Amino acid sequence: MPEYIHPPNDDPSQKLEGTMQKVSRVVALLGFGLMLSGLITYFSSSTNFSLPGEPVIPLQNITQAGGDPLSLLLMSTGILLFALLPLLRVILALWTYSSKKAWLNMLASFIVFLELLLSMHTGY
């Protein structure tokens, strides 16, 4: 009878996948909640609905308390969370692989991390 080999519980890729699923779930629920509350706030205000609506608030302006409506601030923050999710996942992979000393996987994660940073800096 063939024996099935089960990977050890200390396998970094299994630990990473489980943690990534939890982080993704939390960020997705938080982002969706912010976007939904922003939409509800928008419809409950006296603002007339139009398509296309106002553009998303840039990251630099989100941290500043400006004259932006609360609904737009909430929706922009939710969109920003969804946009930052890939970066969070790569940082988590870097952390997990470096703590387990899986050097090849850590190097691959570091290259992806640099590419993400470069793309955010250059705007591509």
CYANA upper distance limits for C-alpha pairs under 8 A (distance plus 0.5 A):
  7 PRO  CA     11 ASP  CA      7.09
  9 ASN  CA     14 GLN  CA      8.06
  9 ASN  CA     15 LYS  CA      8.18
 10 ASP  CA     14 GLN  CA      8.42
 10 ASP  CA     15 LYS  CA      7.69
 11 ASP  CA     15 LYS  CA      6.88
 12 PRO  CA     16 LEU  CA      6.37
 12 PRO  CA     96 THR  CA      7.06
 12 PRO  CA     97 TYR  CA      6.94
 12 PRO  CA    100 LYS  CA      6.99
 12 PRO  CA    102 ALA  CA      8.39
 13 SER  CA     17 GLU  CA      6.57
 14 GLN  CA     18 GLY  CA      6.73
 15 LYS  CA     19 THR  CA      6.70
 15 LYS  CA     96 THR  CA      8.46
 16 LEU  CA     20 MET  CA      6.42
 16 LEU  CA     92 LEU  CA      7.96
 16 LEU  CA     93 ALA  CA      6.95
 16 LEU  CA     96 THR  CA      6.91
 17 GLU  CA     21 GLN  CA      6.63
 18 GLY  CA     22 LYS  CA      7.01
 19 THR  CA     23 VAL  CA      6.68
 20 MET  CA     24 SER  CA      6.37
 20 MET  CA     89 ARG  CA      6.80
 20 MET  CA     92 LEU  CA      7.91
 21 GLN  CA     25 ARG  CA      6.55
 22 LYS  CA     26 VAL  CA      6.74
 23 VAL  CA     27 VAL  CA      6.58
 24 SER  CA     28 ALA  CA      6.34
 24 SER  CA     85 LEU  CA      7.50
 25 ARG  CA     29 LEU  CA      6.56
 26 VAL  CA     30 LEU  CA      6.55
 27 VAL  CA     31 GLY  CA      6.40
 27 VAL  CA     81 LEU  CA      7.12
 27 VAL  CA     82 PHE  CA      7.69
 27 VAL  CA     85 LEU  CA      7.68
 28 ALA  CA     32 PHE  CA      6.42
 28 ALA  CA     81 LEU  CA      8.25
 28 ALA  CA     82 PHE  CA      7.19
 29 LEU  CA     33 GLY  CA      6.43
 30 LEU  CA     34 LEU  CA      6.66
 30 LEU  CA     78 GLY  CA      7.70
 31 GLY  CA     35 MET  CA      6.64
 31 GLY  CA     77 THR  CA      7.82
 31 GLY  CA     78 GLY  CA      4.45
 31 GLY  CA     79 ILE  CA      7.08
 31 GLY  CA     80 LEU  CA      8.49
 31 GLY  CA     81 LEU  CA      6.20
 31 GLY  CA     82 PHE  CA      6.85
 32 PHE  CA     36 LEU  CA      6.46
 32 PHE  CA     78 GLY  CA      6.84
 33 GLY  CA     37 SER  CA      6.50
 33 GLY  CA     78 GLY  CA      8.05
 34 LEU  CA     38 GLY  CA      6.51
 34 LEU  CA     74 LEU  CA      5.83
 34 LEU  CA     75 MET  CA      6.45
 34 LEU  CA     77 THR  CA      7.49
 34 LEU  CA     78 GLY  CA      5.59
 35 MET  CA     39 LEU  CA      6.64
 35 MET  CA     74 LEU  CA      6.52
 35 MET  CA     75 MET  CA      4.69
 35 MET  CA     76 SER  CA      7.97
 35 MET  CA     77 THR  CA      8.17
 35 MET  CA     78 GLY  CA      5.66
 35 MET  CA     79 ILE  CA      7.74
 36 LEU  CA     40 ILE  CA      6.65
 36 LEU  CA     75 MET  CA      7.90
 37 SER  CA     41 THR  CA      6.50
 37 SER  CA     71 SER  CA      7.93
 37 SER  CA     74 LEU  CA      7.50
 37 SER  CA     75 MET  CA      8.19
 38 GLY  CA     42 TYR  CA      6.51
 38 GLY  CA     70 LEU  CA      7.59
 38 GLY  CA     71 SER  CA      4.53
 38 GLY  CA     72 LEU  CA      6.84
 38 GLY  CA     73 LEU  CA      7.88
 38 GLY  CA     74 LEU  CA      5.31
 38 GLY  CA     75 MET  CA      5.50
 39 LEU  CA     43 PHE  CA      6.72
 39 LEU  CA     71 SER  CA      6.82
 39 LEU  CA     75 MET  CA      7.50
 40 ILE  CA     44 SER  CA      6.55
 40 ILE  CA     71 SER  CA      8.24
 41 THR  CA     45 SER  CA      6.73
 41 THR  CA     70 LEU  CA      7.97
 41 THR  CA     71 SER  CA      5.75
 42 TYR  CA     47 THR  CA      7.58
 42 TYR  CA     71 SER  CA      5.61
 42 TYR  CA     72 LEU  CA      8.08
 43 PHE  CA     47 THR  CA      7.83
 43 PHE  CA     49 PHE  CA      8.15
 49 PHE  CA     53 GLY  CA      8.00
 54 GLU  CA     72 LEU  CA      8.31
 56 VAL  CA     72 LEU  CA      7.62
 56 VAL  CA     75 MET  CA      8.30
 56 VAL  CA     76 SER  CA      5.86
 57 ILE  CA     61 ASN  CA      6.78
 57 ILE  CA     62 ILE  CA      6.81
 57 ILE  CA     72 LEU  CA      7.80
 57 ILE  CA     73 LEU  CA      7.41
 57 ILE  CA     76 SER  CA      6.31
 58 PRO  CA     62 ILE  CA      6.93
 59 LEU  CA     63 THR  CA      7.58
 59 LEU  CA     80 LEU  CA      8.20
 60 GLN  CA     64 GLN  CA      7.73
 61 ASN  CA     65 ALA  CA      8.24
 61 ASN  CA     66 GLY  CA      7.96
 62 ILE  CA     73 LEU  CA      7.39
 62 ILE  CA     76 SER  CA      8.40
 62 ILE  CA     77 THR  CA      7.97
 68 ASP  CA     72 LEU  CA      7.30
 68 ASP  CA     73 LEU  CA      7.14
 69 PRO  CA     73 LEU  CA      6.83
 70 LEU  CA     74 LEU  CA      6.62
 71 SER  CA     75 MET  CA      6.73
 72 LEU  CA     76 SER  CA      6.42
 73 LEU  CA     77 THR  CA      6.60
 74 LEU  CA     78 GLY  CA      6.81
 75 MET  CA     79 ILE  CA      6.76
 76 SER  CA     80 LEU  CA      6.57
 77 THR  CA     81 LEU  CA      6.75
 78 GLY  CA     82 PHE  CA      7.02
 79 ILE  CA     83 ALA  CA      6.72
 80 LEU  CA     84 LEU  CA      6.63
 81 LEU  CA     85 LEU  CA      6.76
 84 LEU  CA     88 LEU  CA      6.79
 85 LEU  CA     89 ARG  CA      6.72
 86 PRO  CA     90 VAL  CA      6.79
 87 LEU  CA     91 ILE  CA      6.71
 87 LEU  CA    113 PHE  CA      7.65
 87 LEU  CA    116 LEU  CA      7.49
 88 LEU  CA     92 LEU  CA      6.59
 89 ARG  CA     93 ALA  CA      6.69
 90 VAL  CA     94 LEU  CA      6.68
 90 VAL  CA    109 SER  CA      6.69
 90 VAL  CA    110 PHE  CA      8.46
 90 VAL  CA    112 VAL  CA      7.69
 90 VAL  CA    113 PHE  CA      6.57
 91 ILE  CA     95 TRP  CA      6.68
 91 ILE  CA    109 SER  CA      8.42
 91 ILE  CA    113 PHE  CA      7.65
 92 LEU  CA     96 THR  CA      6.59
 93 ALA  CA     97 TYR  CA      6.45
 93 ALA  CA    106 MET  CA      7.87
 93 ALA  CA    109 SER  CA      6.87
 94 LEU  CA     98 SER  CA      6.43
 94 LEU  CA    106 MET  CA      6.00
 94 LEU  CA    109 SER  CA      6.11
 94 LEU  CA    110 PHE  CA      6.99
 95 TRP  CA     99 SER  CA      6.64
 96 THR  CA    100 LYS  CA      6.81
 97 TYR  CA    101 LYS  CA      6.36
 97 TYR  CA    102 ALA  CA      5.58
 97 TYR  CA    103 TRP  CA      7.52
 97 TYR  CA    105 ASN  CA      6.84
 97 TYR  CA    106 MET  CA      5.66
 98 SER  CA    102 ALA  CA      6.74
 98 SER  CA    103 TRP  CA      7.37
 98 SER  CA    106 MET  CA      6.40
101 LYS  CA    106 MET  CA      8.34
102 ALA  CA    106 MET  CA      6.55
103 TRP  CA    107 LEU  CA      6.52
104 LEU  CA    108 ALA  CA      6.83
105 ASN  CA    109 SER  CA      6.65
106 MET  CA    110 PHE  CA      6.54
107 LEU  CA    111 ILE  CA      6.75
108 ALA  CA    112 VAL  CA      6.86
109 SER  CA    113 PHE  CA      6.55
110 PHE  CA    114 LEU  CA      6.68
111 ILE  CA    115 GLU  CA      6.74
112 VAL  CA    116 LEU  CA      6.66
113 PHE  CA    117 LEU  CA      6.74
114 LEU  CA    118 LEU  CA      6.56
115 GLU  CA    119 SER  CA      6.57
116 LEU  CA    120 MET  CA      6.67
117 LEU  CA    121 HIS  CA      6.62
118 LEU  CA    122 THR  CA      6.51
119 SER  CA    123 GLY  CA      6.10
119 SER  CA    124 TYR  CA      5.57
120 MET  CA    124 TYR  CA      7.30
